[in-house]
Amino acid sequence: MIRPVAWILTFGAWSLVACASRGTATQGHLAVQSDTPACDVAAASPWISRWLGAWELACREILRLPDAPPPNLVFYDSTCVYTTAEAALPGITSVDGPSLHGTKLPWRAAVHNDSIPLPDGSRVPIALMSFAKSDK
């Protein structure tokens, strides 16, 4: 039972609609966080924390699942992508941000330029979406 739930949690964070990105200095398809003050994990933390809190409530109170290691998470807004997956944003240093089940997560942020990087290195175009994908 944990396996399907892990799939849901892995990328269940894909819950926001995104719009056009702003122009900024880029490195490949992504802008480095230090060059993009709009991509601030601390500023995004309140809405990400609310989503994670809802997931924790569903896991514990509704599904009654045992704690499991946090999966890779990817969130995005109209300009930026916020992720715990190093492979999604290679070369960007992690910073402190919201925790899941009390576990500190390594957050990274960058301008998405109309496509979202996934933990497996692939990219998907910006759209309203929510999905899960198998991950180790």
A tleap script that builds the chain and sets N, CA, C and O, in Angstrom:
source leaprc.protein.ff14SB
mol = sequence {
  NMET ILE ARG PRO VAL ALA TRP ILE LEU THR
  PHE GLY ALA TRP SER LEU VAL ALA CYS ALA
  SER ARG GLY THR ALA THR GLN GLY HIE LEU
  ALA VAL GLN SER ASP THR PRO ALA CYS ASP
  VAL ALA ALA ALA SER PRO TRP ILE SER ARG
  TRP LEU GLY ALA TRP GLU LEU ALA CYS ARG
  GLU ILE LEU ARG LEU PRO ASP ALA PRO PRO
  PRO ASN LEU VAL PHE TYR ASP SER THR CYS
  VAL TYR THR THR ALA GLU ALA ALA LEU PRO
  GLY ILE THR SER VAL ASP GLY PRO SER LEU
  HIE GLY THR LYS LEU PRO TRP ARG ALA ALA
  VAL HIE ASN ASP SER ILE PRO LEU PRO ASP
  GLY SER ARG VAL PRO ILE ALA LEU MET SER
  PHE ALA LYS SER ASP CLYS
}
set mol.1.N position { 0.821 -1.196 0.000 }
set mol.1.CA position { 0.000 0.000 0.000 }
set mol.1.C position { 0.862 1.257 0.000 }
set mol.1.O position { 0.465 2.277 -0.564 }
set mol.2.N position { 2.024 1.198 0.618 }
set mol.2.CA position { 2.887 2.371 0.689 }
set mol.2.C position { 3.365 2.781 -0.700 }
set mol.2.O position { 3.503 3.974 -0.967 }
set mol.3.N position { 3.617 1.832 -1.584 }
set mol.3.CA position { 4.155 2.142 -2.904 }
set mol.3.C position { 3.241 3.082 -3.700 }
set mol.3.O position { 3.724 4.110 -4.174 }
set mol.4.N position { 1.946 2.783 -3.870 }
set mol.4.CA position { 1.079 3.713 -4.599 }
set mol.4.C position { 0.982 5.075 -3.917 }
set mol.4.O position { 0.929 6.105 -4.588 }
set mol.5.N position { 0.960 5.081 -2.593 }
set mol.5.CA position { 0.892 6.348 -1.880 }
set mol.5.C position { 2.171 7.137 -2.094 }
set mol.5.O position { 2.129 8.361 -2.223 }
set mol.6.N position { 3.310 6.450 -2.134 }
set mol.6.CA position { 4.571 7.146 -2.397 }
set mol.6.C position { 4.543 7.799 -3.769 }
set mol.6.O position { 5.078 8.891 -3.955 }
set mol.7.N position { 3.919 7.130 -4.725 }
set mol.7.CA position { 3.792 7.726 -6.062 }
set mol.7.C position { 2.970 9.000 -5.986 }
set mol.7.O position { 3.328 10.015 -6.584 }
set mol.8.N position { 1.886 8.946 -5.263 }
set mol.8.CA position { 1.020 10.121 -5.144 }
set mol.8.C position { 1.776 11.252 -4.466 }
set mol.8.O position { 1.740 12.391 -4.932 }
set mol.9.N position { 2.458 10.947 -3.373 }
set mol.9.CA position { 3.179 11.972 -2.640 }
set mol.9.C position { 4.367 12.507 -3.421 }
set mol.9.O position { 4.694 13.689 -3.319 }
set mol.10.N position { 5.020 11.645 -4.203 }
set mol.10.CA position { 6.229 12.049 -4.907 }
set mol.10.C position { 6.039 13.323 -5.716 }
set mol.10.O position { 6.839 14.255 -5.626 }
set mol.11.N position { 5.002 13.353 -6.487 }
set mol.11.CA position { 4.768 14.552 -7.283 }
set mol.11.C position { 3.383 15.126 -7.087 }
set mol.11.O position { 2.892 15.864 -7.941 }
set mol.12.N position { 2.752 14.804 -5.991 }
set mol.12.CA position { 1.439 15.337 -5.700 }
set mol.12.C position { 1.456 16.842 -5.515 }
set mol.12.O position { 0.407 17.487 -5.506 }
set mol.13.N position { 2.621 17.389 -5.370 }
set mol.13.CA position { 2.757 18.817 -5.157 }
set mol.13.C position { 2.476 19.646 -6.409 }
set mol.13.O position { 2.465 20.875 -6.352 }
set mol.14.N position { 2.256 18.993 -7.506 }
set mol.14.CA position { 1.978 19.720 -8.755 }
set mol.14.C position { 0.548 20.225 -8.699 }
set mol.14.O position { -0.337 19.629 -9.313 }
set mol.15.N position { 0.302 21.312 -7.977 }
set mol.15.CA position { -1.077 21.715 -7.764 }
set mol.15.C position { -1.371 23.162 -8.111 }
set mol.15.O position { -2.468 23.651 -7.841 }
set mol.16.N position { -0.448 23.827 -8.681 }
set mol.16.CA position { -0.668 25.238 -8.969 }
set mol.16.C position { -0.647 25.517 -10.470 }
set mol.16.O position { 0.081 24.869 -11.222 }
set mol.17.N position { -1.436 26.467 -10.885 }
set mol.17.CA position { -1.406 26.866 -12.281 }
set mol.17.C position { -0.314 27.916 -12.447 }
set mol.17.O position { -0.123 28.761 -11.572 }
set mol.18.N position { 0.390 27.863 -13.546 }
set mol.18.CA position { 1.488 28.791 -13.783 }
set mol.18.C position { 1.224 29.615 -15.034 }
set mol.18.O position { 0.494 29.207 -15.938 }
set mol.19.N position { 1.836 30.771 -15.050 }
set mol.19.CA position { 1.655 31.694 -16.167 }
set mol.19.C position { 3.008 31.955 -16.833 }
set mol.19.O position { 3.964 31.208 -16.625 }
set mol.20.N position { 3.075 32.995 -17.615 }
set mol.20.CA position { 4.312 33.321 -18.326 }
set mol.20.C position { 5.411 33.719 -17.354 }
set mol.20.O position { 5.148 34.325 -16.315 }
set mol.21.N position { 6.635 33.376 -17.699 }
set mol.21.CA position { 7.766 33.712 -16.840 }
set mol.21.C position { 8.279 35.105 -17.166 }
set mol.21.O position { 8.006 35.649 -18.236 }
set mol.22.N position { 9.024 35.669 -16.228 }
set mol.22.CA position { 9.639 36.973 -16.429 }
set mol.22.C position { 11.030 36.784 -17.005 }
set mol.22.O position { 11.678 35.770 -16.747 }
set mol.23.N position { 11.494 37.750 -17.783 }
set mol.23.CA position { 12.848 37.673 -18.331 }
set mol.23.C position { 13.885 37.840 -17.239 }
set mol.23.O position { 13.728 38.665 -16.339 }
set mol.24.N position { 14.936 37.055 -17.322 }
set mol.24.CA position { 16.024 37.137 -16.350 }
set mol.24.C position { 17.232 36.417 -16.912 }
set mol.24.O position { 17.117 35.666 -17.880 }
set mol.25.N position { 18.367 36.638 -16.321 }
set mol.25.CA position { 19.573 35.934 -16.760 }
set mol.25.C position { 19.394 34.447 -16.508 }
set mol.25.O position { 18.970 34.041 -15.425 }
set mol.26.N position { 19.716 33.637 -17.504 }
set mol.26.CA position { 19.485 32.206 -17.348 }
set mol.26.C position { 20.755 31.410 -17.550 }
set mol.26.O position { 21.739 31.874 -18.125 }
set mol.27.N position { 20.687 30.188 -17.049 }
set mol.27.CA position { 21.762 29.219 -17.232 }
set mol.27.C position { 21.058 28.003 -17.818 }
set mol.27.O position { 20.449 27.233 -17.074 }
set mol.28.N position { 21.126 27.812 -19.128 }
set mol.28.CA position { 20.320 26.779 -19.783 }
set mol.28.C position { 18.881 27.243 -19.784 }
set mol.28.O position { 18.590 28.356 -20.222 }
set mol.29.N position { 17.967 26.403 -19.296 }
set mol.29.CA position { 16.567 26.776 -19.198 }
set mol.29.C position { 16.227 27.416 -17.865 }
set mol.29.O position { 15.098 27.868 -17.673 }
set mol.30.N position { 17.177 27.466 -16.935 }
set mol.30.CA position { 16.878 27.914 -15.582 }
set mol.30.C position { 17.714 29.112 -15.194 }
set mol.30.O position { 18.841 29.283 -15.660 }
set mol.31.N position { 17.148 29.933 -14.340 }
set mol.31.CA position { 17.893 31.047 -13.782 }
set mol.31.C position { 18.351 30.657 -12.387 }
set mol.31.O position { 17.595 30.057 -11.623 }
set mol.32.N position { 19.568 30.993 -12.062 }
set mol.32.CA position { 20.117 30.646 -10.760 }
set mol.32.C position { 19.416 31.480 -9.687 }
set mol.32.O position { 19.149 32.665 -9.887 }
set mol.33.N position { 19.122 30.849 -8.547 }
set mol.33.CA position { 18.356 31.495 -7.493 }
set mol.33.C position { 18.951 32.824 -7.061 }
set mol.33.O position { 18.210 33.790 -6.875 }
set mol.34.N position { 20.259 32.904 -6.896 }
set mol.34.CA position { 20.864 34.145 -6.426 }
set mol.34.C position { 20.679 35.279 -7.432 }
set mol.34.O position { 20.757 36.447 -7.050 }
set mol.35.N position { 20.437 34.969 -8.704 }
set mol.35.CA position { 20.205 35.984 -9.724 }
set mol.35.C position { 18.732 36.347 -9.854 }
set mol.35.O position { 18.386 37.264 -10.600 }
set mol.36.N position { 17.862 35.643 -9.140 }
set mol.36.CA position { 16.432 35.849 -9.283 }
set mol.36.C position { 15.772 36.021 -7.922 }
set mol.36.O position { 15.280 35.052 -7.342 }
set mol.37.N position { 15.758 37.254 -7.408 }
set mol.37.CA position { 15.178 37.457 -6.094 }
set mol.37.C position { 13.706 37.049 -6.028 }
set mol.37.O position { 13.197 36.793 -4.937 }
set mol.38.N position { 13.013 36.982 -7.161 }
set mol.38.CA position { 11.612 36.560 -7.161 }
set mol.38.C position { 11.487 35.085 -6.789 }
set mol.38.O position { 10.424 34.665 -6.333 }
set mol.39.N position { 12.522 34.302 -6.967 }
set mol.39.CA position { 12.484 32.870 -6.652 }
set mol.39.C position { 13.089 32.654 -5.274 }
set mol.39.O position { 14.209 32.161 -5.140 }
set mol.40.N position { 12.341 33.025 -4.271 }
set mol.40.CA position { 12.795 32.980 -2.895 }
set mol.40.C position { 12.020 31.908 -2.146 }
set mol.40.O position { 10.810 32.032 -1.957 }
set mol.41.N position { 12.710 30.852 -1.717 }
set mol.41.CA position { 12.061 29.762 -0.993 }
set mol.41.C position { 11.380 30.292 0.265 }
set mol.41.O position { 10.282 29.849 0.599 }
set mol.42.N position { 12.007 31.226 0.963 }
set mol.42.CA position { 11.408 31.773 2.183 }
set mol.42.C position { 10.071 32.452 1.877 }
set mol.42.O position { 9.124 32.321 2.653 }
set mol.43.N position { 9.982 33.166 0.769 }
set mol.43.CA position { 8.729 33.832 0.404 }
set mol.43.C position { 7.658 32.824 0.001 }
set mol.43.O position { 6.473 33.061 0.238 }
set mol.44.N position { 8.050 31.712 -0.599 }
set mol.44.CA position { 7.095 30.688 -1.021 }
set mol.44.C position { 6.738 29.727 0.116 }
set mol.44.O position { 5.764 28.981 0.013 }
set mol.45.N position { 7.514 29.741 1.189 }
set mol.45.CA position { 7.305 28.792 2.283 }
set mol.45.C position { 5.898 28.767 2.860 }
set mol.45.O position { 5.403 27.678 3.147 }
set mol.46.N position { 5.219 29.899 3.049 }
set mol.46.CA position { 3.876 29.814 3.641 }
set mol.46.C position { 2.898 28.967 2.827 }
set mol.46.O position { 2.197 28.132 3.397 }
set mol.47.N position { 2.836 29.160 1.518 }
set mol.47.CA position { 1.868 28.370 0.743 }
set mol.47.C position { 2.331 26.934 0.563 }
set mol.47.O position { 1.502 26.026 0.498 }
set mol.48.N position { 3.641 26.708 0.483 }
set mol.48.CA position { 4.134 25.328 0.405 }
set mol.48.C position { 3.869 24.616 1.728 }
set mol.48.O position { 3.465 23.453 1.736 }
set mol.49.N position { 4.092 25.301 2.841 }
set mol.49.CA position { 3.843 24.713 4.164 }
set mol.49.C position { 2.380 24.344 4.346 }
set mol.49.O position { 2.080 23.307 4.938 }
set mol.50.N position { 1.463 25.167 3.853 }
set mol.50.CA position { 0.031 24.840 3.945 }
set mol.50.C position { -0.278 23.563 3.173 }
set mol.50.O position { -1.034 22.716 3.649 }
set mol.51.N position { 0.305 23.420 1.978 }
set mol.51.CA position { 0.071 22.205 1.196 }
set mol.51.C position { 0.638 20.988 1.922 }
set mol.51.O position { -0.024 19.954 2.015 }
set mol.52.N position { 1.856 21.107 2.433 }
set mol.52.CA position { 2.476 19.992 3.151 }
set mol.52.C position { 1.688 19.647 4.412 }
set mol.52.O position { 1.565 18.472 4.758 }
set mol.53.N position { 1.156 20.648 5.099 }
set mol.53.CA position { 0.326 20.405 6.275 }
set mol.53.C position { -0.935 19.631 5.918 }
set mol.53.O position { -1.346 18.735 6.655 }
set mol.54.N position { -1.548 19.972 4.791 }
set mol.54.CA position { -2.736 19.241 4.333 }
set mol.54.C position { -2.375 17.793 4.004 }
set mol.54.O position { -3.133 16.872 4.308 }
set mol.55.N position { -1.216 17.602 3.382 }
set mol.55.CA position { -0.792 16.229 3.069 }
set mol.55.C position { -0.545 15.438 4.352 }
set mol.55.O position { -0.956 14.282 4.451 }
set mol.56.N position { 0.119 16.046 5.335 }
set mol.56.CA position { 0.373 15.358 6.606 }
set mol.56.C position { -0.939 14.983 7.292 }
set mol.56.O position { -1.058 13.885 7.837 }
set mol.57.N position { -1.911 15.873 7.271 }
set mol.57.CA position { -3.218 15.579 7.863 }
set mol.57.C position { -3.867 14.394 7.153 }
set mol.57.O position { -4.378 13.485 7.807 }
set mol.58.N position { -3.850 14.399 5.830 }
set mol.58.CA position { -4.445 13.298 5.063 }
set mol.58.C position { -3.718 11.982 5.349 }
set mol.58.O position { -4.358 10.943 5.505 }
set mol.59.N position { -2.404 12.022 5.416 }
set mol.59.CA position { -1.626 10.799 5.680 }
set mol.59.C position { -1.938 10.214 7.048 }
set mol.59.O position { -2.161 9.011 7.184 }
set mol.60.N position { -1.953 11.074 8.057 }
set mol.60.CA position { -2.112 10.585 9.435 }
set mol.60.C position { -3.562 10.326 9.817 }
set mol.60.O position { -3.879 9.276 10.376 }
set mol.61.N position { -4.440 11.272 9.522 }
set mol.61.CA position { -5.815 11.198 10.018 }
set mol.61.C position { -6.761 10.450 9.087 }
set mol.61.O position { -7.672 9.773 9.563 }
set mol.62.N position { -6.575 10.552 7.796 }
set mol.62.CA position { -7.497 9.919 6.857 }
set mol.62.C position { -6.969 8.568 6.386 }
set mol.62.O position { -7.658 7.555 6.503 }
set mol.63.N position { -5.751 8.552 5.855 }
set mol.63.CA position { -5.183 7.311 5.319 }
set mol.63.C position { -4.502 6.466 6.393 }
set mol.63.O position { -4.311 5.265 6.205 }
set mol.64.N position { -4.134 7.083 7.516 }
set mol.64.CA position { -3.464 6.395 8.634 }
set mol.64.C position { -2.210 5.639 8.177 }
set mol.64.O position { -2.001 4.474 8.513 }
set mol.65.N position { -1.394 6.341 7.405 }
set mol.65.CA position { -0.162 5.754 6.883 }
set mol.65.C position { 0.985 5.929 7.876 }
set mol.65.O position { 1.036 6.928 8.594 }
set mol.66.N position { 1.895 4.976 7.921 }
set mol.66.CA position { 3.090 5.173 8.753 }
set mol.66.C position { 3.991 6.221 8.104 }
set mol.66.O position { 3.936 6.441 6.894 }
set mol.67.N position { 4.812 6.857 8.917 }
set mol.67.CA position { 5.757 7.829 8.370 }
set mol.67.C position { 6.697 7.129 7.394 }
set mol.67.O position { 7.082 5.978 7.597 }
set mol.68.N position { 7.050 7.833 6.353 }
set mol.68.CA position { 7.975 7.326 5.337 }
set mol.68.C position { 8.940 8.451 4.996 }
set mol.68.O position { 8.642 9.616 5.260 }
set mol.69.N position { 10.089 8.127 4.416 }
set mol.69.CA position { 11.017 9.195 4.019 }
set mol.69.C position { 10.342 10.141 3.033 }
set mol.69.O position { 9.560 9.703 2.189 }
set mol.70.N position { 10.635 11.433 3.133 }
set mol.70.CA position { 10.028 12.389 2.203 }
set mol.70.C position { 10.415 12.090 0.758 }
set mol.70.O position { 11.572 11.768 0.484 }
set mol.71.N position { 9.478 12.189 -0.156 }
set mol.71.CA position { 9.788 11.995 -1.568 }
set mol.71.C position { 10.345 13.287 -2.163 }
set mol.71.O position { 10.419 14.311 -1.483 }
set mol.72.N position { 10.728 13.231 -3.413 }
set mol.72.CA position { 11.076 14.453 -4.134 }
set mol.72.C position { 9.788 15.225 -4.380 }
set mol.72.O position { 8.780 14.648 -4.787 }
set mol.73.N position { 9.822 16.525 -4.132 }
set mol.73.CA position { 8.653 17.380 -4.306 }
set mol.73.C position { 8.973 18.466 -5.317 }
set mol.73.O position { 10.100 18.958 -5.379 }
set mol.74.N position { 7.984 18.835 -6.102 }
set mol.74.CA position { 8.132 19.929 -7.065 }
set mol.74.C position { 6.873 20.786 -6.991 }
set mol.74.O position { 5.765 20.290 -7.193 }
set mol.75.N position { 7.046 22.064 -6.702 }
set mol.75.CA position { 5.965 23.046 -6.706 }
set mol.75.C position { 6.349 24.130 -7.700 }
set mol.75.O position { 7.527 24.300 -8.014 }
set mol.76.N position { 5.369 24.855 -8.192 }
set mol.76.CA position { 5.692 25.996 -9.041 }
set mol.76.C position { 4.609 27.045 -8.960 }
set mol.76.O position { 3.472 26.762 -8.582 }
set mol.77.N position { 4.976 28.267 -9.322 }
set mol.77.CA position { 4.022 29.363 -9.410 }
set mol.77.C position { 4.179 30.008 -10.776 }
set mol.77.O position { 4.724 29.381 -11.684 }
set mol.78.N position { 3.729 31.209 -10.945 }
set mol.78.CA position { 3.745 31.829 -12.271 }
set mol.78.C position { 5.148 32.103 -12.798 }
set mol.78.O position { 5.318 32.297 -14.001 }
set mol.79.N position { 6.142 32.124 -11.941 }
set mol.79.CA position { 7.500 32.442 -12.355 }
set mol.79.C position { 8.539 31.381 -11.997 }
set mol.79.O position { 9.463 31.126 -12.769 }
set mol.80.N position { 8.386 30.773 -10.840 }
set mol.80.CA position { 9.458 29.944 -10.284 }
set mol.80.C position { 9.039 28.505 -10.032 }
set mol.80.O position { 7.856 28.193 -9.890 }
set mol.81.N position { 10.043 27.641 -9.982 }
set mol.81.CA position { 9.869 26.255 -9.561 }
set mol.81.C position { 10.640 26.092 -8.256 }
set mol.81.O position { 11.748 26.606 -8.104 }
set mol.82.N position { 10.031 25.363 -7.313 }
set mol.82.CA position { 10.615 25.091 -6.000 }
set mol.82.C position { 10.637 23.578 -5.846 }
set mol.82.O position { 9.599 22.930 -5.981 }
set mol.83.N position { 11.798 23.008 -5.568 }
set mol.83.CA position { 11.897 21.553 -5.529 }
set mol.83.C position { 12.870 21.076 -4.468 }
set mol.83.O position { 13.771 21.800 -4.045 }
set mol.84.N position { 12.662 19.836 -4.050 }
set mol.84.CA position { 13.603 19.178 -3.143 }
set mol.84.C position { 14.486 18.207 -3.915 }
set mol.84.O position { 15.345 17.549 -3.326 }
set mol.85.N position { 14.287 18.112 -5.216 }
set mol.85.CA position { 15.029 17.165 -6.060 }
set mol.85.C position { 16.261 17.841 -6.649 }
set mol.85.O position { 16.142 18.726 -7.497 }
set mol.86.N position { 17.426 17.432 -6.209 }
set mol.86.CA position { 18.677 18.010 -6.716 }
set mol.86.C position { 18.800 17.840 -8.225 }
set mol.86.O position { 19.266 18.750 -8.911 }
set mol.87.N position { 18.388 16.687 -8.751 }
set mol.87.CA position { 18.516 16.426 -10.185 }
set mol.87.C position { 17.631 17.351 -11.021 }
set mol.87.O position { 17.921 17.580 -12.196 }
set mol.88.N position { 16.565 17.880 -10.439 }
set mol.88.CA position { 15.688 18.784 -11.182 }
set mol.88.C position { 16.356 20.137 -11.404 }
set mol.88.O position { 16.159 20.762 -12.447 }
set mol.89.N position { 17.134 20.590 -10.442 }
set mol.89.CA position { 17.836 21.870 -10.542 }
set mol.89.C position { 19.314 21.678 -10.188 }
set mol.89.O position { 19.772 22.167 -9.155 }
set mol.90.N position { 20.053 20.975 -11.031 }
set mol.90.CA position { 21.468 20.731 -10.732 }
set mol.90.C position { 22.252 22.040 -10.694 }
set mol.90.O position { 21.997 22.962 -11.469 }
set mol.91.N position { 23.188 22.094 -9.793 }
set mol.91.CA position { 24.048 23.275 -9.707 }
set mol.91.C position { 23.478 24.390 -8.849 }
set mol.91.O position { 24.153 25.398 -8.636 }
set mol.92.N position { 22.266 24.243 -8.354 }
set mol.92.CA position { 21.675 25.265 -7.500 }
set mol.92.C position { 21.771 24.781 -6.058 }
set mol.92.O position { 21.324 23.683 -5.726 }
set mol.93.N position { 22.349 25.600 -5.225 }
set mol.93.CA position { 22.557 25.252 -3.825 }
set mol.93.C position { 21.232 25.188 -3.083 }
set mol.93.O position { 20.358 26.030 -3.289 }
set mol.94.N position { 21.084 24.192 -2.224 }
set mol.94.CA position { 19.850 24.060 -1.456 }
set mol.94.C position { 19.843 25.049 -0.287 }
set mol.94.O position { 20.889 25.463 0.212 }
set mol.95.N position { 18.634 25.409 0.126 }
set mol.95.CA position { 18.424 26.310 1.258 }
set mol.95.C position { 17.365 25.702 2.171 }
set mol.95.O position { 16.653 24.777 1.782 }
set mol.96.N position { 17.270 26.227 3.378 }
set mol.96.CA position { 16.237 25.774 4.301 }
set mol.96.C position { 14.874 26.220 3.796 }
set mol.96.O position { 14.735 27.268 3.166 }
set mol.97.N position { 13.879 25.403 4.086 }
set mol.97.CA position { 12.508 25.717 3.709 }
set mol.97.C position { 11.567 24.846 4.504 }
set mol.97.O position { 11.949 24.318 5.549 }
set mol.98.N position { 10.348 24.686 4.036 }
set mol.98.CA position { 9.362 23.885 4.758 }
set mol.98.C position { 9.815 22.448 4.977 }
set mol.98.O position { 10.550 21.881 4.170 }
set mol.99.N position { 9.359 21.871 6.090 }
set mol.99.CA position { 9.662 20.483 6.449 }
set mol.99.C position { 8.444 19.609 6.178 }
set mol.99.O position { 7.322 20.105 6.071 }
set mol.100.N position { 8.675 18.306 6.067 }
set mol.100.CA position { 7.590 17.339 5.906 }
set mol.100.C position { 7.749 16.272 6.979 }
set mol.100.O position { 8.814 15.664 7.092 }
set mol.101.N position { 6.716 16.040 7.761 }
set mol.101.CA position { 6.743 15.080 8.868 }
set mol.101.C position { 7.925 15.370 9.801 }
set mol.101.O position { 8.530 14.447 10.348 }
set mol.102.N position { 8.250 16.654 9.979 }
set mol.102.CA position { 9.341 17.035 10.866 }
set mol.102.C position { 10.723 16.883 10.262 }
set mol.102.O position { 11.721 17.160 10.926 }
set mol.103.N position { 10.799 16.445 9.011 }
set mol.103.CA position { 12.087 16.257 8.345 }
set mol.103.C position { 12.453 17.512 7.560 }
set mol.103.O position { 11.671 17.993 6.740 }
set mol.104.N position { 13.635 18.029 7.816 }
set mol.104.CA position { 14.139 19.191 7.090 }
set mol.104.C position { 14.400 18.787 5.636 }
set mol.104.O position { 15.008 17.747 5.383 }
set mol.105.N position { 13.950 19.597 4.689 }
set mol.105.CA position { 14.104 19.287 3.266 }
set mol.105.C position { 15.059 20.266 2.590 }
set mol.105.O position { 15.098 21.439 2.961 }
set mol.106.N position { 15.834 19.803 1.601 }
set mol.106.CA position { 16.785 20.665 0.870 }
set mol.106.C position { 16.096 21.348 -0.317 }
set mol.106.O position { 16.015 20.757 -1.393 }
set mol.107.N position { 15.609 22.554 -0.147 }
set mol.107.CA position { 14.854 23.253 -1.194 }
set mol.107.C position { 15.770 24.009 -2.150 }
set mol.107.O position { 16.786 24.572 -1.742 }
set mol.108.N position { 15.397 24.013 -3.424 }
set mol.108.CA position { 16.075 24.779 -4.474 }
set mol.108.C position { 15.003 25.539 -5.239 }
set mol.108.O position { 13.857 25.095 -5.310 }
set mol.109.N position { 15.366 26.679 -5.811 }
set mol.109.CA position { 14.401 27.476 -6.572 }
set mol.109.C position { 15.081 28.106 -7.772 }
set mol.109.O position { 16.263 28.446 -7.731 }
set mol.110.N position { 14.305 28.256 -8.853 }
set mol.110.CA position { 14.801 28.908 -10.067 }
set mol.110.C position { 13.621 29.339 -10.912 }
set mol.110.O position { 12.511 28.833 -10.748 }
set mol.111.N position { 13.860 30.272 -11.814 }
set mol.111.CA position { 12.844 30.670 -12.793 }
set mol.111.C position { 12.610 29.483 -13.711 }
set mol.111.O position { 13.565 28.839 -14.145 }
set mol.112.N position { 11.346 29.183 -14.016 }
set mol.112.CA position { 11.064 27.984 -14.816 }
set mol.112.C position { 11.023 28.234 -16.320 }
set mol.112.O position { 11.138 27.274 -17.083 }
set mol.113.N position { 10.869 29.448 -16.776 }
set mol.113.CA position { 10.854 29.737 -18.212 }
set mol.113.C position { 9.888 28.849 -18.990 }
set mol.113.O position { 10.232 28.318 -20.046 }
set mol.114.N position { 8.685 28.696 -18.462 }
set mol.114.CA position { 7.572 28.000 -19.129 }
set mol.114.C position { 7.672 26.484 -19.211 }
set mol.114.O position { 6.877 25.860 -19.914 }
set mol.115.N position { 8.626 25.874 -18.512 }
set mol.115.CA position { 8.620 24.413 -18.411 }
set mol.115.C position { 9.187 24.020 -17.050 }
set mol.115.O position { 10.058 24.693 -16.498 }
set mol.116.N position { 8.673 22.920 -16.531 }
set mol.116.CA position { 9.023 22.477 -15.186 }
set mol.116.C position { 10.018 21.330 -15.266 }
set mol.116.O position { 9.766 20.342 -15.956 }
set mol.117.N position { 11.158 21.446 -14.563 }
set mol.117.CA position { 12.115 20.334 -14.531 }
set mol.117.C position { 11.648 19.269 -13.537 }
set mol.117.O position { 11.241 19.588 -12.420 }
set mol.118.N position { 11.710 18.025 -13.947 }
set mol.118.CA position { 11.327 16.911 -13.083 }
set mol.118.C position { 12.576 16.264 -12.481 }
set mol.118.O position { 13.675 16.429 -13.011 }
set mol.119.N position { 12.417 15.538 -11.390 }
set mol.119.CA position { 13.576 14.906 -10.749 }
set mol.119.C position { 14.344 13.930 -11.636 }
set mol.119.O position { 15.515 13.655 -11.375 }
set mol.120.N position { 13.703 13.400 -12.682 }
set mol.120.CA position { 14.415 12.469 -13.575 }
set mol.120.C position { 15.171 13.204 -14.684 }
set mol.120.O position { 15.761 12.567 -15.557 }
set mol.121.N position { 15.155 14.541 -14.655 }
set mol.121.CA position { 15.867 15.331 -15.652 }
set mol.121.C position { 15.011 15.747 -16.838 }
set mol.121.O position { 15.435 16.591 -17.627 }
set mol.122.N position { 13.827 15.184 -16.985 }
set mol.122.CA position { 12.943 15.590 -18.071 }
set mol.122.C position { 12.239 16.898 -17.709 }
set mol.122.O position { 12.327 17.364 -16.573 }
set mol.123.N position { 11.550 17.478 -18.668 }
set mol.123.CA position { 10.821 18.736 -18.468 }
set mol.123.C position { 9.413 18.579 -19.018 }
set mol.123.O position { 9.188 17.843 -19.979 }
set mol.124.N position { 8.471 19.274 -18.402 }
set mol.124.CA position { 7.094 19.295 -18.885 }
set mol.124.C position { 6.669 20.747 -19.023 }
set mol.124.O position { 7.101 21.600 -18.247 }
set mol.125.N position { 5.825 21.033 -20.008 }
set mol.125.CA position { 5.369 22.418 -20.181 }
set mol.125.C position { 4.467 22.844 -19.024 }
set mol.125.O position { 3.808 22.017 -18.394 }
set mol.126.N position { 4.451 24.142 -18.760 }
set mol.126.CA position { 3.594 24.700 -17.721 }
set mol.126.C position { 2.140 24.427 -18.071 }
set mol.126.O position { 1.712 24.658 -19.202 }
set mol.127.N position { 1.390 23.939 -17.104 }
set mol.127.CA position { -0.044 23.692 -17.258 }
set mol.127.C position { -0.599 23.430 -15.866 }
set mol.127.O position { 0.152 23.168 -14.926 }
set mol.128.N position { -1.905 23.501 -15.746 }
set mol.128.CA position { -2.541 23.099 -14.504 }
set mol.128.C position { -2.392 21.589 -14.430 }
set mol.128.O position { -2.876 20.878 -15.310 }
set mol.129.N position { -1.731 21.088 -13.399 }
set mol.129.CA position { -1.485 19.656 -13.334 }
set mol.129.C position { -1.279 19.208 -11.899 }
set mol.129.O position { -0.915 19.995 -11.025 }
set mol.130.N position { -1.515 17.962 -11.685 }
set mol.130.CA position { -1.226 17.277 -10.438 }
set mol.130.C position { -1.028 15.823 -10.810 }
set mol.130.O position { -1.939 15.187 -11.340 }
set mol.131.N position { 0.134 15.298 -10.542 }
set mol.131.CA position { 0.360 13.893 -10.877 }
set mol.131.C position { 1.474 13.311 -10.014 }
set mol.131.O position { 2.196 14.027 -9.320 }
set mol.132.N position { 1.582 12.030 -10.080 }
set mol.132.CA position { 2.625 11.308 -9.369 }
set mol.132.C position { 3.408 10.464 -10.369 }
set mol.132.O position { 2.884 10.058 -11.406 }
set mol.133.N position { 4.644 10.214 -10.044 }
set mol.133.CA position { 5.491 9.407 -10.907 }
set mol.133.C position { 6.373 8.548 -10.015 }
set mol.133.O position { 6.846 9.005 -8.975 }
set mol.134.N position { 6.589 7.331 -10.414 }
set mol.134.CA position { 7.433 6.432 -9.632 }
set mol.134.C position { 8.837 6.992 -9.527 }
set mol.134.O position { 9.377 7.533 -10.492 }
set mol.135.N position { 9.414 6.858 -8.360 }
set mol.135.CA position { 10.753 7.367 -8.090 }
set mol.135.C position { 11.389 6.433 -7.074 }
set mol.135.O position { 10.700 5.850 -6.237 }
set mol.136.N position { 12.694 6.296 -7.149 }
set mol.136.CA position { 13.348 5.383 -6.193 }
set mol.136.C position { 13.093 5.849 -4.794 }
set mol.136.O position { 13.554 5.222 -3.840 }
savepdb mol mol.pdb
quit
